[in-house]
Amino acid sequence: MKTTMLLVCACLVGLMVAGCVTARAPEKIYIGTGPTPENVDSTRVPATTTHEEARAELVKAYNQIRYLEHRNERLSHKLREARQDRDEYKRKYKRLKG
């Protein structure tokens, strides 16, 4: 029994070394009951060779996200103001027309 088990393990190790069997981690792991998350487009991810380089790219990405969130907030505020102005002009127009 021990010999058979040892032989099977040796064969598996031999196959892995020879390249016949490959073990890969799953590309996507989903745990939960809600909707599955969308696939991420990784074609624009910059290639990095060191941990420091990857960390610098991550900092750059977070700064870009912060900038875009701030810009989005500013544009949303301008949109609300423009809608308020539009509504005010509509009220004035109706008042002057009538």
Biopython code that builds the backbone (N, CA, C, O; Angstrom):
import numpy as np
from Bio.PDB.StructureBuilder import StructureBuilder

atoms = [
    (1, "MET", "N", (0.827, -1.183, 0.000)),
    (1, "MET", "CA", (0.000, 0.000, 0.000)),
    (1, "MET", "C", (0.875, 1.252, 0.000)),
    (1, "MET", "O", (0.663, 2.166, -0.798)),
    (2, "LYS", "N", (1.858, 1.288, 0.900)),
    (2, "LYS", "CA", (2.750, 2.451, 0.961)),
    (2, "LYS", "C", (3.558, 2.578, -0.317)),
    (2, "LYS", "O", (3.827, 3.688, -0.776)),
    (3, "THR", "N", (3.940, 1.468, -0.885)),
    (3, "THR", "CA", (4.731, 1.477, -2.111)),
    (3, "THR", "C", (3.907, 2.019, -3.275)),
    (3, "THR", "O", (4.415, 2.777, -4.101)),
    (4, "THR", "N", (2.651, 1.636, -3.337)),
    (4, "THR", "CA", (1.771, 2.104, -4.399)),
    (4, "THR", "C", (1.557, 3.606, -4.287)),
    (4, "THR", "O", (1.609, 4.326, -5.284)),
    (5, "MET", "N", (1.318, 4.068, -3.077)),
    (5, "MET", "CA", (1.112, 5.493, -2.843)),
    (5, "MET", "C", (2.361, 6.276, -3.201)),
    (5, "MET", "O", (2.270, 7.341, -3.811)),
    (6, "LEU", "N", (3.513, 5.770, -2.833)),
    (6, "LEU", "CA", (4.782, 6.424, -3.143)),
    (6, "LEU", "C", (5.013, 6.449, -4.649)),
    (6, "LEU", "O", (5.510, 7.441, -5.182)),
    (7, "LEU", "N", (4.663, 5.387, -5.327)),
    (7, "LEU", "CA", (4.823, 5.303, -6.775)),
    (7, "LEU", "C", (3.913, 6.302, -7.482)),
    (7, "LEU", "O", (4.335, 6.947, -8.442)),
    (8, "VAL", "N", (2.667, 6.441, -7.021)),
    (8, "VAL", "CA", (1.721, 7.395, -7.600)),
    (8, "VAL", "C", (2.228, 8.820, -7.409)),
    (8, "VAL", "O", (2.192, 9.620, -8.344)),
    (9, "CYS", "N", (2.695, 9.139, -6.216)),
    (9, "CYS", "CA", (3.226, 10.471, -5.946)),
    (9, "CYS", "C", (4.447, 10.765, -6.819)),
    (9, "CYS", "O", (4.593, 11.870, -7.342)),
    (10, "ALA", "N", (5.309, 9.785, -6.969)),
    (10, "ALA", "CA", (6.496, 9.954, -7.796)),
    (10, "ALA", "C", (6.109, 10.187, -9.252)),
    (10, "ALA", "O", (6.725, 11.008, -9.931)),
    (11, "CYS", "N", (5.099, 9.478, -9.735)),
    (11, "CYS", "CA", (4.633, 9.662, -11.113)),
    (11, "CYS", "C", (4.051, 11.058, -11.309)),
    (11, "CYS", "O", (4.317, 11.708, -12.320)),
    (12, "LEU", "N", (3.260, 11.518, -10.347)),
    (12, "LEU", "CA", (2.679, 12.859, -10.438)),
    (12, "LEU", "C", (3.764, 13.929, -10.455)),
    (12, "LEU", "O", (3.714, 14.858, -11.261)),
    (13, "VAL", "N", (4.724, 13.800, -9.583)),
    (13, "VAL", "CA", (5.828, 14.761, -9.545)),
    (13, "VAL", "C", (6.591, 14.714, -10.868)),
    (13, "VAL", "O", (6.974, 15.755, -11.399)),
    (14, "GLY", "N", (6.811, 13.519, -11.396)),
    (14, "GLY", "CA", (7.508, 13.375, -12.677)),
    (14, "GLY", "C", (6.748, 14.031, -13.816)),
    (14, "GLY", "O", (7.345, 14.695, -14.663)),
    (15, "LEU", "N", (5.443, 13.850, -13.841)),
    (15, "LEU", "CA", (4.628, 14.474, -14.879)),
    (15, "LEU", "C", (4.634, 15.994, -14.768)),
    (15, "LEU", "O", (4.670, 16.693, -15.781)),
    (16, "MET", "N", (4.599, 16.501, -13.550)),
    (16, "MET", "CA", (4.627, 17.947, -13.356)),
    (16, "MET", "C", (5.959, 18.521, -13.805)),
    (16, "MET", "O", (6.003, 19.581, -14.429)),
    (17, "VAL", "N", (7.039, 17.831, -13.493)),
    (17, "VAL", "CA", (8.358, 18.301, -13.887)),
    (17, "VAL", "C", (8.504, 18.239, -15.402)),
    (17, "VAL", "O", (9.116, 19.120, -16.005)),
    (18, "ALA", "N", (7.951, 17.213, -16.011)),
    (18, "ALA", "CA", (8.046, 17.047, -17.460)),
    (18, "ALA", "C", (7.163, 18.045, -18.199)),
    (18, "ALA", "O", (7.334, 18.242, -19.402)),
    (19, "GLY", "N", (6.237, 18.667, -17.512)),
    (19, "GLY", "CA", (5.384, 19.657, -18.136)),
    (19, "GLY", "C", (4.072, 19.115, -18.655)),
    (19, "GLY", "O", (3.315, 19.851, -19.289)),
    (20, "CYS", "N", (3.787, 17.880, -18.412)),
    (20, "CYS", "CA", (2.539, 17.285, -18.886)),
    (20, "CYS", "C", (1.350, 17.760, -18.059)),
    (20, "CYS", "O", (0.243, 17.901, -18.579)),
    (21, "VAL", "N", (1.576, 18.000, -16.802)),
    (21, "VAL", "CA", (0.507, 18.432, -15.917)),
    (21, "VAL", "C", (0.884, 19.802, -15.372)),
    (21, "VAL", "O", (1.982, 19.990, -14.848)),
    (22, "THR", "N", (-0.026, 20.752, -15.498)),
    (22, "THR", "CA", (0.232, 22.077, -14.942)),
    (22, "THR", "C", (-0.865, 22.411, -13.948)),
    (22, "THR", "O", (-2.037, 22.100, -14.159)),
    (23, "ALA", "N", (-0.473, 23.028, -12.898)),
    (23, "ALA", "CA", (-1.432, 23.468, -11.885)),
    (23, "ALA", "C", (-1.447, 24.983, -11.890)),
    (23, "ALA", "O", (-0.426, 25.630, -11.660)),
    (24, "ARG", "N", (-2.634, 25.548, -12.159)),
    (24, "ARG", "CA", (-2.767, 27.002, -12.198)),
    (24, "ARG", "C", (-3.810, 27.443, -11.194)),
    (24, "ARG", "O", (-4.756, 26.720, -10.883)),
    (25, "ALA", "N", (-3.612, 28.635, -10.704)),
    (25, "ALA", "CA", (-4.607, 29.221, -9.821)),
    (25, "ALA", "C", (-5.784, 29.679, -10.682)),
    (25, "ALA", "O", (-5.586, 30.047, -11.840)),
    (26, "PRO", "N", (-6.983, 29.664, -10.151)),
    (26, "PRO", "CA", (-8.128, 30.127, -10.936)),
    (26, "PRO", "C", (-7.989, 31.610, -11.255)),
    (26, "PRO", "O", (-7.482, 32.380, -10.440)),
    (27, "GLU", "N", (-8.440, 32.011, -12.440)),
    (27, "GLU", "CA", (-8.338, 33.404, -12.843)),
    (27, "GLU", "C", (-9.310, 34.290, -12.075)),
    (27, "GLU", "O", (-9.028, 35.461, -11.824)),
    (28, "LYS", "N", (-10.436, 33.733, -11.709)),
    (28, "LYS", "CA", (-11.438, 34.527, -11.013)),
    (28, "LYS", "C", (-12.074, 33.687, -9.923)),
    (28, "LYS", "O", (-12.508, 32.562, -10.170)),
    (29, "ILE", "N", (-12.131, 34.231, -8.722)),
    (29, "ILE", "CA", (-12.787, 33.557, -7.605)),
    (29, "ILE", "C", (-13.952, 34.437, -7.183)),
    (29, "ILE", "O", (-13.761, 35.615, -6.881)),
    (30, "TYR", "N", (-15.136, 33.888, -7.160)),
    (30, "TYR", "CA", (-16.317, 34.637, -6.770)),
    (30, "TYR", "C", (-16.977, 33.933, -5.601)),
    (30, "TYR", "O", (-17.310, 32.750, -5.672)),
    (31, "ILE", "N", (-17.158, 34.677, -4.533)),
    (31, "ILE", "CA", (-17.829, 34.144, -3.352)),
    (31, "ILE", "C", (-18.959, 35.100, -3.013)),
    (31, "ILE", "O", (-18.717, 36.281, -2.766)),
    (32, "GLY", "N", (-20.160, 34.617, -2.999)),
    (32, "GLY", "CA", (-21.273, 35.487, -2.654)),
    (32, "GLY", "C", (-22.538, 35.058, -3.345)),
    (32, "GLY", "O", (-22.556, 34.113, -4.134)),
    (33, "THR", "N", (-23.614, 35.785, -3.027)),
    (33, "THR", "CA", (-24.910, 35.440, -3.575)),
    (33, "THR", "C", (-25.416, 36.499, -4.533)),
    (33, "THR", "O", (-26.416, 36.265, -5.212)),
    (34, "GLY", "N", (-24.777, 37.645, -4.617)),
    (34, "GLY", "CA", (-25.232, 38.722, -5.494)),
    (34, "GLY", "C", (-24.802, 38.486, -6.924)),
    (34, "GLY", "O", (-24.326, 37.406, -7.274)),
    (35, "PRO", "N", (-24.974, 39.516, -7.755)),
    (35, "PRO", "CA", (-24.576, 39.378, -9.152)),
    (35, "PRO", "C", (-23.059, 39.245, -9.278)),
    (35, "PRO", "O", (-22.309, 39.801, -8.476)),
    (36, "THR", "N", (-22.623, 38.510, -10.282)),
    (36, "THR", "CA", (-21.191, 38.322, -10.465)),
    (36, "THR", "C", (-20.560, 39.629, -10.932)),
    (36, "THR", "O", (-21.166, 40.361, -11.713)),
    (37, "PRO", "N", (-19.357, 39.929, -10.466)),
    (37, "PRO", "CA", (-18.712, 41.180, -10.864)),
    (37, "PRO", "C", (-18.309, 41.133, -12.337)),
    (37, "PRO", "O", (-18.107, 40.063, -12.910)),
    (38, "GLU", "N", (-18.196, 42.325, -12.936)),
    (38, "GLU", "CA", (-17.805, 42.403, -14.339)),
    (38, "GLU", "C", (-16.337, 42.050, -14.492)),
    (38, "GLU", "O", (-15.551, 42.173, -13.552)),
    (39, "ASN", "N", (-15.978, 41.606, -15.696)),
    (39, "ASN", "CA", (-14.584, 41.317, -15.985)),
    (39, "ASN", "C", (-13.791, 42.618, -16.028)),
    (39, "ASN", "O", (-14.308, 43.657, -16.437)),
    (40, "VAL", "N", (-12.548, 42.552, -15.608)),
    (40, "VAL", "CA", (-11.679, 43.717, -15.587)),
    (40, "VAL", "C", (-10.834, 43.712, -16.847)),
    (40, "VAL", "O", (-10.252, 42.689, -17.208)),
    (41, "ASP", "N", (-10.767, 44.864, -17.520)),
    (41, "ASP", "CA", (-9.943, 44.989, -18.720)),
    (41, "ASP", "C", (-8.513, 45.275, -18.280)),
    (41, "ASP", "O", (-8.206, 46.375, -17.820)),
    (42, "SER", "N", (-7.652, 44.293, -18.423)),
    (42, "SER", "CA", (-6.274, 44.442, -17.963)),
    (42, "SER", "C", (-5.315, 44.776, -19.089)),
    (42, "SER", "O", (-4.100, 44.696, -18.907)),
    (43, "THR", "N", (-5.839, 45.150, -20.252)),
    (43, "THR", "CA", (-4.955, 45.457, -21.374)),
    (43, "THR", "C", (-4.198, 46.767, -21.164)),
    (43, "THR", "O", (-3.132, 46.962, -21.749)),
    (44, "ARG", "N", (-4.731, 47.660, -20.343)),
    (44, "ARG", "CA", (-4.077, 48.947, -20.122)),
    (44, "ARG", "C", (-3.238, 48.984, -18.851)),
    (44, "ARG", "O", (-2.734, 50.042, -18.475)),
    (45, "VAL", "N", (-3.085, 47.858, -18.195)),
    (45, "VAL", "CA", (-2.288, 47.804, -16.971)),
    (45, "VAL", "C", (-0.808, 47.852, -17.360)),
    (45, "VAL", "O", (-0.349, 47.029, -18.153)),
    (46, "PRO", "N", (-0.063, 48.807, -16.807)),
    (46, "PRO", "CA", (1.350, 48.901, -17.171)),
    (46, "PRO", "C", (2.151, 47.728, -16.605)),
    (46, "PRO", "O", (1.893, 47.250, -15.500)),
    (47, "ALA", "N", (3.118, 47.285, -17.383)),
    (47, "ALA", "CA", (3.972, 46.181, -16.935)),
    (47, "ALA", "C", (5.007, 46.731, -15.951)),
    (47, "ALA", "O", (5.641, 47.755, -16.208)),
    (48, "THR", "N", (5.166, 46.042, -14.835)),
    (48, "THR", "CA", (6.156, 46.451, -13.839)),
    (48, "THR", "C", (7.064, 45.272, -13.540)),
    (48, "THR", "O", (6.673, 44.111, -13.663)),
    (49, "THR", "N", (8.291, 45.602, -13.144)),
    (49, "THR", "CA", (9.245, 44.536, -12.853)),
    (49, "THR", "C", (9.581, 44.442, -11.376)),
    (49, "THR", "O", (9.997, 43.386, -10.900)),
    (50, "THR", "N", (9.403, 45.534, -10.649)),
    (50, "THR", "CA", (9.733, 45.517, -9.235)),
    (50, "THR", "C", (8.516, 45.893, -8.406)),
    (50, "THR", "O", (7.538, 46.444, -8.911)),
    (51, "HIS", "N", (8.601, 45.588, -7.148)),
    (51, "HIS", "CA", (7.513, 45.914, -6.225)),
    (51, "HIS", "C", (7.384, 47.434, -6.081)),
    (51, "HIS", "O", (6.273, 47.957, -5.993)),
    (52, "GLU", "N", (8.501, 48.131, -6.058)),
    (52, "GLU", "CA", (8.479, 49.593, -5.925)),
    (52, "GLU", "C", (7.827, 50.239, -7.144)),
    (52, "GLU", "O", (7.075, 51.205, -7.015)),
    (53, "GLU", "N", (8.120, 49.700, -8.325)),
    (53, "GLU", "CA", (7.525, 50.212, -9.552)),
    (53, "GLU", "C", (6.008, 50.010, -9.532)),
    (53, "GLU", "O", (5.251, 50.901, -9.916)),
    (54, "ALA", "N", (5.580, 48.846, -9.086)),
    (54, "ALA", "CA", (4.151, 48.554, -9.000)),
    (54, "ALA", "C", (3.479, 49.469, -7.984)),
    (54, "ALA", "O", (2.371, 49.955, -8.214)),
    (55, "ARG", "N", (4.144, 49.700, -6.874)),
    (55, "ARG", "CA", (3.596, 50.601, -5.852)),
    (55, "ARG", "C", (3.469, 52.022, -6.395)),
    (55, "ARG", "O", (2.477, 52.699, -6.122)),
    (56, "ALA", "N", (4.464, 52.483, -7.163)),
    (56, "ALA", "CA", (4.412, 53.822, -7.744)),
    (56, "ALA", "C", (3.262, 53.927, -8.745)),
    (56, "ALA", "O", (2.568, 54.943, -8.782)),
    (57, "GLU", "N", (3.053, 52.895, -9.551)),
    (57, "GLU", "CA", (1.938, 52.891, -10.505)),
    (57, "GLU", "C", (0.604, 52.907, -9.770)),
    (57, "GLU", "O", (-0.343, 53.555, -10.215)),
    (58, "LEU", "N", (0.525, 52.206, -8.662)),
    (58, "LEU", "CA", (-0.700, 52.180, -7.873)),
    (58, "LEU", "C", (-0.993, 53.553, -7.275)),
    (58, "LEU", "O", (-2.140, 53.998, -7.264)),
    (59, "VAL", "N", (0.036, 54.213, -6.784)),
    (59, "VAL", "CA", (-0.133, 55.574, -6.242)),
    (59, "VAL", "C", (-0.616, 56.511, -7.345)),
    (59, "VAL", "O", (-1.505, 57.334, -7.127)),
    (60, "LYS", "N", (-0.022, 56.379, -8.531)),
    (60, "LYS", "CA", (-0.428, 57.208, -9.662)),
    (60, "LYS", "C", (-1.894, 56.955, -10.011)),
    (60, "LYS", "O", (-2.640, 57.894, -10.289)),
    (61, "ALA", "N", (-2.301, 55.690, -9.994)),
    (61, "ALA", "CA", (-3.687, 55.347, -10.319)),
    (61, "ALA", "C", (-4.655, 55.917, -9.285)),
    (61, "ALA", "O", (-5.710, 56.439, -9.645)),
    (62, "TYR", "N", (-4.299, 55.820, -7.994)),
    (62, "TYR", "CA", (-5.174, 56.374, -6.953)),
    (62, "TYR", "C", (-5.255, 57.890, -7.048)),
    (62, "TYR", "O", (-6.314, 58.462, -6.790)),
    (63, "ASN", "N", (-4.167, 58.550, -7.409)),
    (63, "ASN", "CA", (-4.210, 60.000, -7.599)),
    (63, "ASN", "C", (-5.125, 60.360, -8.761)),
    (63, "ASN", "O", (-5.876, 61.332, -8.682)),
    (64, "GLN", "N", (-5.067, 59.590, -9.828)),
    (64, "GLN", "CA", (-5.938, 59.825, -10.978)),
    (64, "GLN", "C", (-7.402, 59.622, -10.581)),
    (64, "GLN", "O", (-8.266, 60.399, -10.987)),
    (65, "ILE", "N", (-7.682, 58.590, -9.797)),
    (65, "ILE", "CA", (-9.052, 58.342, -9.334)),
    (65, "ILE", "C", (-9.544, 59.515, -8.491)),
    (65, "ILE", "O", (-10.669, 59.982, -8.669)),
    (66, "ARG", "N", (-8.693, 59.998, -7.562)),
    (66, "ARG", "CA", (-9.079, 61.135, -6.724)),
    (66, "ARG", "C", (-9.367, 62.369, -7.572)),
    (66, "ARG", "O", (-10.340, 63.084, -7.330)),
    (67, "TYR", "N", (-8.511, 62.615, -8.572)),
    (67, "TYR", "CA", (-8.713, 63.765, -9.448)),
    (67, "TYR", "C", (-10.039, 63.642, -10.193)),
    (67, "TYR", "O", (-10.800, 64.607, -10.266)),
    (68, "LEU", "N", (-10.320, 62.462, -10.746)),
    (68, "LEU", "CA", (-11.555, 62.275, -11.503)),
    (68, "LEU", "C", (-12.793, 62.363, -10.613)),
    (68, "LEU", "O", (-13.823, 62.889, -11.036)),
    (69, "GLU", "N", (-12.700, 61.852, -9.388)),
    (69, "GLU", "CA", (-13.834, 61.977, -8.466)),
    (69, "GLU", "C", (-14.097, 63.442, -8.131)),
    (69, "GLU", "O", (-15.250, 63.871, -8.074)),
    (70, "HIS", "N", (-13.029, 64.209, -7.910)),
    (70, "HIS", "CA", (-13.174, 65.637, -7.612)),
    (70, "HIS", "C", (-13.776, 66.363, -8.811)),
    (70, "HIS", "O", (-14.672, 67.193, -8.653)),
    (71, "ARG", "N", (-13.287, 66.052, -9.999)),
    (71, "ARG", "CA", (-13.800, 66.689, -11.206)),
    (71, "ARG", "C", (-15.270, 66.328, -11.418)),
    (71, "ARG", "O", (-16.074, 67.185, -11.787)),
    (72, "ASN", "N", (-15.621, 65.067, -11.186)),
    (72, "ASN", "CA", (-17.004, 64.630, -11.321)),
    (72, "ASN", "C", (-17.908, 65.383, -10.346)),
    (72, "ASN", "O", (-19.009, 65.802, -10.702)),
    (73, "GLU", "N", (-17.431, 65.548, -9.115)),
    (73, "GLU", "CA", (-18.212, 66.290, -8.117)),
    (73, "GLU", "C", (-18.402, 67.741, -8.539)),
    (73, "GLU", "O", (-19.495, 68.290, -8.409)),
    (74, "ARG", "N", (-17.332, 68.363, -9.046)),
    (74, "ARG", "CA", (-17.409, 69.756, -9.485)),
    (74, "ARG", "C", (-18.379, 69.902, -10.659)),
    (74, "ARG", "O", (-19.172, 70.843, -10.689)),
    (75, "LEU", "N", (-18.325, 68.982, -11.623)),
    (75, "LEU", "CA", (-19.231, 69.048, -12.769)),
    (75, "LEU", "C", (-20.672, 68.767, -12.364)),
    (75, "LEU", "O", (-21.595, 69.359, -12.923)),
    (76, "SER", "N", (-20.875, 67.886, -11.415)),
    (76, "SER", "CA", (-22.229, 67.628, -10.920)),
    (76, "SER", "C", (-22.802, 68.872, -10.252)),
    (76, "SER", "O", (-23.982, 69.186, -10.408)),
    (77, "HIS", "N", (-21.956, 69.575, -9.511)),
    (77, "HIS", "CA", (-22.378, 70.820, -8.863)),
    (77, "HIS", "C", (-22.749, 71.863, -9.920)),
    (77, "HIS", "O", (-23.764, 72.546, -9.785)),
    (78, "LYS", "N", (-21.933, 71.988, -10.970)),
    (78, "LYS", "CA", (-22.231, 72.940, -12.036)),
    (78, "LYS", "C", (-23.526, 72.567, -12.746)),
    (78, "LYS", "O", (-24.295, 73.447, -13.133)),
    (79, "LEU", "N", (-23.773, 71.276, -12.920)),
    (79, "LEU", "CA", (-25.005, 70.829, -13.560)),
    (79, "LEU", "C", (-26.220, 71.201, -12.711)),
    (79, "LEU", "O", (-27.228, 71.675, -13.234)),
    (80, "ARG", "N", (-26.116, 70.981, -11.393)),
    (80, "ARG", "CA", (-27.233, 71.363, -10.508)),
    (80, "ARG", "C", (-27.500, 72.860, -10.588)),
    (80, "ARG", "O", (-28.656, 73.283, -10.622)),
    (81, "GLU", "N", (-26.442, 73.662, -10.617)),
    (81, "GLU", "CA", (-26.613, 75.120, -10.714)),
    (81, "GLU", "C", (-27.254, 75.503, -12.045)),
    (81, "GLU", "O", (-28.136, 76.361, -12.085)),
    (82, "ALA", "N", (-26.819, 74.875, -13.129)),
    (82, "ALA", "CA", (-27.387, 75.179, -14.445)),
    (82, "ALA", "C", (-28.864, 74.807, -14.497)),
    (82, "ALA", "O", (-29.665, 75.531, -15.088)),
    (83, "ARG", "N", (-29.226, 73.694, -13.888)),
    (83, "ARG", "CA", (-30.637, 73.297, -13.865)),
    (83, "ARG", "C", (-31.465, 74.276, -13.036)),
    (83, "ARG", "O", (-32.595, 74.598, -13.401)),
    (84, "GLN", "N", (-30.908, 74.749, -11.925)),
    (84, "GLN", "CA", (-31.618, 75.738, -11.110)),
    (84, "GLN", "C", (-31.809, 77.034, -11.888)),
    (84, "GLN", "O", (-32.880, 77.640, -11.845)),
    (85, "ASP", "N", (-30.756, 77.460, -12.605)),
    (85, "ASP", "CA", (-30.868, 78.672, -13.426)),
    (85, "ASP", "C", (-31.924, 78.491, -14.512)),
    (85, "ASP", "O", (-32.721, 79.396, -14.757)),
    (86, "ARG", "N", (-31.936, 77.330, -15.164)),
    (86, "ARG", "CA", (-32.914, 77.047, -16.206)),
    (86, "ARG", "C", (-34.329, 77.130, -15.647)),
    (86, "ARG", "O", (-35.212, 77.737, -16.254)),
    (87, "ASP", "N", (-34.536, 76.515, -14.487)),
    (87, "ASP", "CA", (-35.866, 76.534, -13.876)),
    (87, "ASP", "C", (-36.278, 77.957, -13.506)),
    (87, "ASP", "O", (-37.443, 78.326, -13.648)),
    (88, "GLU", "N", (-35.335, 78.744, -13.037)),
    (88, "GLU", "CA", (-35.621, 80.145, -12.680)),
    (88, "GLU", "C", (-36.010, 80.940, -13.922)),
    (88, "GLU", "O", (-36.950, 81.734, -13.888)),
    (89, "TYR", "N", (-35.280, 80.722, -15.027)),
    (89, "TYR", "CA", (-35.614, 81.426, -16.269)),
    (89, "TYR", "C", (-36.965, 80.987, -16.806)),
    (89, "TYR", "O", (-37.706, 81.805, -17.351)),
    (90, "LYS", "N", (-37.299, 79.705, -16.661)),
    (90, "LYS", "CA", (-38.614, 79.232, -17.090)),
    (90, "LYS", "C", (-39.721, 79.910, -16.289)),
    (90, "LYS", "O", (-40.740, 80.320, -16.845)),
    (91, "ARG", "N", (-39.510, 80.024, -14.981)),
    (91, "ARG", "CA", (-40.514, 80.691, -14.139)),
    (91, "ARG", "C", (-40.673, 82.162, -14.536)),
    (91, "ARG", "O", (-41.787, 82.680, -14.612)),
    (92, "LYS", "N", (-39.533, 82.828, -14.788)),
    (92, "LYS", "CA", (-39.592, 84.242, -15.206)),
    (92, "LYS", "C", (-40.317, 84.378, -16.542)),
    (92, "LYS", "O", (-41.127, 85.287, -16.726)),
    (93, "TYR", "N", (-40.022, 83.477, -17.468)),
    (93, "TYR", "CA", (-40.653, 83.524, -18.786)),
    (93, "TYR", "C", (-42.161, 83.353, -18.673)),
    (93, "TYR", "O", (-42.921, 84.093, -19.298)),
    (94, "LYS", "N", (-42.596, 82.381, -17.880)),
    (94, "LYS", "CA", (-44.020, 82.153, -17.700)),
    (94, "LYS", "C", (-44.692, 83.366, -17.057)),
    (94, "LYS", "O", (-45.806, 83.738, -17.424)),
    (95, "ARG", "N", (-44.002, 83.976, -16.093)),
    (95, "ARG", "CA", (-44.554, 85.132, -15.402)),
    (95, "ARG", "C", (-44.669, 86.307, -16.348)),
    (95, "ARG", "O", (-45.677, 87.014, -16.327)),
    (96, "LEU", "N", (-43.644, 86.540, -17.195)),
    (96, "LEU", "CA", (-43.679, 87.665, -18.112)),
    (96, "LEU", "C", (-44.639, 87.435, -19.278)),
    (96, "LEU", "O", (-45.238, 88.375, -19.801)),
    (97, "LYS", "N", (-44.773, 86.175, -19.674)),
    (97, "LYS", "CA", (-45.659, 85.833, -20.788)),
    (97, "LYS", "C", (-47.111, 85.976, -20.382)),
    (97, "LYS", "O", (-47.938, 86.394, -21.193)),
    (98, "GLY", "N", (-47.435, 85.644, -19.162)),
    (98, "GLY", "CA", (-48.813, 85.629, -18.705)),
    (98, "GLY", "C", (-49.301, 86.902, -18.208)),
    (98, "GLY", "O", (-50.457, 87.001, -17.795)),
]
sb = StructureBuilder()
sb.init_structure("model")
sb.init_model(0)
sb.init_chain("A")
sb.init_seg("    ")
for serial, (resi, resn, name, xyz) in enumerate(atoms, 1):
    if name == "N":
        sb.init_residue(resn, " ", resi, " ")
    sb.init_atom(name, np.array(xyz, "f"), 0.0, 1.0, " ", f" {name:<3s}", serial, name[0])
structure = sb.get_structure()
